[in-house]
Amino acid sequence: MIAGEGRRVGAVWIALHTLYGVAMVTQLCLLFLLPVGRREWLVLAGWALFAVSAVLGWLPILVFRRRGGVPKGKTYIHTARLVTSGLYAIVRHPQFLAGDFLAVAVMCITQHWSTLAAGAAGIVANRLTMVKADRDLVGKFGEPYREYMARVPRTNLVVGLWRRWRRGGPRLHRPV
């Protein structure tokens, strides 16, 4: 069952989201409490990933509002149409990918075992949530989502960009 659809949310969703939430809050708190790591190149890579994470986390909200058939007065999670263009022509779950990038970013910035442990737990929970989300979206959208899954990788940006380029070049806003 899909969160935000007015249906009962299952225990698996609750457990995974709780684990992910606790891990990410822990990491973000530690980011402000711990000193910056010693390896400057990792710190710089971490801040770059942090920035990419912000874009991947917020852009889908705008995309879903514009193309997802969200009913007036509802939040973006109430998407009524399958969106397969733009960013969603490259990866199926950009917000989940943003979560992974954020976890790795904090690990790189702090270079501390505690952020590594919290980040690893968050990434595992995030990955399991993506698998569950795909199952739920197949239930919501059926065969069109299965076809979409065959065309677009879950979160692999490199493969997604390569496939997108091979399908028709760099245009990211071709209508579905």
C-alpha positions as CSV (number, residue, x, y, z in Angstrom):
1,M,0.0,0.0,0.0
2,I,1.2,3.4,-0.9
3,A,1.7,6.0,1.8
4,G,-0.4,9.1,1.3
5,E,-3.0,7.4,-0.7
6,G,-5.6,7.3,2.0
7,R,-5.1,3.6,2.4
8,R,-3.8,1.8,5.5
9,V,0.0,1.9,5.6
10,G,1.5,-1.4,6.4
11,A,3.9,-2.3,9.3
12,V,6.8,-2.8,6.9
13,W,6.4,0.8,5.6
14,I,6.3,2.1,9.1
15,A,9.3,0.2,10.3
16,L,11.4,1.1,7.3
17,H,10.5,4.8,7.4
18,T,11.1,4.9,11.1
19,L,14.5,3.3,10.8
20,Y,15.4,5.6,7.9
21,G,14.1,8.7,9.8
22,V,16.0,7.9,12.9
23,A,19.2,7.2,11.0
24,M,19.0,10.4,9.0
25,V,18.1,12.6,12.0
26,T,21.0,11.0,13.8
27,Q,23.4,11.7,10.9
28,L,22.3,15.3,10.6
29,C,22.6,16.0,14.3
30,L,26.1,14.4,14.2
31,L,27.0,16.6,11.2
32,F,26.6,19.6,13.5
33,L,28.1,18.1,16.6
34,L,31.2,16.4,15.2
35,P,34.2,18.2,13.7
36,V,34.8,18.1,10.0
37,G,36.9,15.2,8.9
38,R,40.7,15.5,8.1
39,R,40.6,14.4,4.5
40,E,39.7,17.7,2.7
41,W,38.9,16.0,-0.6
42,L,36.3,13.8,1.1
43,V,34.8,16.9,2.8
44,L,34.6,18.6,-0.6
45,A,33.0,15.5,-2.2
46,G,30.6,15.3,0.7
47,W,29.4,18.9,0.3
48,A,29.0,18.3,-3.5
49,L,26.9,15.2,-2.8
50,F,24.9,17.2,-0.3
51,A,24.1,19.8,-3.0
52,V,23.1,17.1,-5.5
53,S,21.0,15.5,-2.8
54,A,19.1,18.8,-2.3
55,V,18.3,19.0,-6.0
56,L,17.3,15.4,-6.3
57,G,15.2,15.7,-3.1
58,W,13.3,18.9,-4.1
59,L,12.9,18.7,-7.9
60,P,10.5,15.7,-7.8
61,I,8.0,17.8,-5.7
62,L,7.8,20.3,-8.6
63,V,7.7,17.6,-11.3
64,F,4.9,15.7,-9.6
65,R,2.9,18.9,-9.0
66,R,3.2,19.8,-12.7
67,R,2.9,16.4,-14.4
68,G,1.5,14.0,-11.8
69,G,-2.2,14.9,-11.9
70,V,-2.1,15.9,-8.2
71,P,-5.6,16.9,-7.1
72,K,-6.0,20.5,-6.0
73,G,-5.4,20.9,-2.3
74,K,-3.4,17.7,-2.1
75,T,0.3,17.2,-1.6
76,Y,2.7,15.9,-4.3
77,I,2.5,12.3,-2.9
78,H,-1.0,12.1,-4.2
79,T,0.2,11.7,-7.7
80,A,-2.5,10.3,-10.0
81,R,-0.6,9.9,-13.2
82,L,2.6,7.9,-13.8
83,V,5.4,10.4,-14.5
84,T,8.1,9.0,-16.8
85,S,9.6,12.1,-18.3
86,G,12.2,14.6,-17.1
87,L,14.2,13.4,-14.2
88,Y,12.0,10.3,-14.1
89,A,13.3,9.3,-17.5
90,I,16.7,8.8,-15.9
91,V,15.9,7.2,-12.5
92,R,12.7,5.9,-11.0
93,H,13.3,7.1,-7.4
94,P,15.3,10.4,-7.4
95,Q,14.1,11.2,-3.8
96,F,15.3,7.9,-2.5
97,L,18.6,8.5,-4.4
98,A,18.8,11.9,-2.7
99,G,18.5,10.1,0.7
100,D,21.4,7.8,-0.2
101,F,23.5,10.7,-1.4
102,L,22.7,12.7,1.8
103,A,23.8,9.7,3.9
104,V,27.1,9.3,2.0
105,A,27.6,13.1,2.1
106,V,27.5,13.2,5.9
107,M,29.8,10.3,6.1
108,C,32.3,12.1,3.8
109,I,32.1,15.4,5.7
110,T,32.5,14.0,9.2
111,Q,34.6,10.9,8.5
112,H,33.4,9.5,11.8
113,W,32.4,5.9,12.6
114,S,29.0,7.0,14.1
115,T,27.9,8.7,10.9
116,L,29.1,5.7,9.0
117,A,26.9,3.4,11.1
118,A,23.9,5.6,11.0
119,G,24.3,6.2,7.3
120,A,24.6,2.5,6.6
121,A,21.4,1.8,8.5
122,G,19.7,4.6,6.7
123,I,20.8,3.4,3.3
124,V,19.7,-0.2,4.0
125,A,16.3,1.0,5.1
126,N,16.1,3.3,2.1
127,R,17.0,0.5,-0.4
128,L,14.4,-1.8,1.2
129,T,11.8,0.9,1.0
130,M,12.5,1.4,-2.8
131,V,11.9,-2.3,-3.4
132,K,8.6,-2.0,-1.5
133,A,7.7,1.2,-3.4
134,D,8.2,-0.5,-6.7
135,R,5.9,-3.3,-5.7
136,D,3.3,-0.8,-4.5
137,L,3.6,1.3,-7.7
138,V,3.1,-1.8,-9.9
139,G,-0.1,-2.3,-7.9
140,K,-1.2,1.3,-8.5
141,F,-0.2,1.7,-12.1
142,G,0.0,-1.9,-13.4
143,E,1.7,-2.9,-16.7
144,P,2.7,0.7,-17.6
145,Y,4.8,0.7,-14.4
146,R,6.4,-2.7,-15.2
147,E,7.4,-1.4,-18.6
148,Y,8.8,1.8,-17.0
149,M,10.8,-0.4,-14.6
150,A,12.3,-2.3,-17.6
151,R,13.4,1.0,-19.2
152,V,14.5,3.1,-16.3
153,P,16.9,2.1,-13.5
154,R,15.8,2.4,-9.9
155,T,18.6,4.8,-8.9
156,N,21.6,4.3,-11.1
157,L,22.2,7.8,-12.6
158,V,25.0,6.6,-14.9
159,V,23.0,3.8,-16.5
160,G,19.9,6.1,-16.5
161,L,21.7,8.9,-18.3
162,W,23.3,6.4,-20.8
163,R,19.9,4.8,-21.6
164,R,18.2,8.2,-21.9
165,W,20.9,9.4,-24.3
166,R,20.6,6.2,-26.4
167,R,16.8,6.6,-26.5
168,G,16.8,10.1,-28.0
169,G,19.5,12.4,-26.8
170,P,19.7,14.7,-23.9
171,R,16.1,16.1,-24.1
172,L,14.7,15.6,-20.6
173,H,11.3,17.0,-21.0
174,R,9.8,15.0,-23.8
175,P,6.1,14.2,-23.0
176,V,5.2,10.7,-22.1
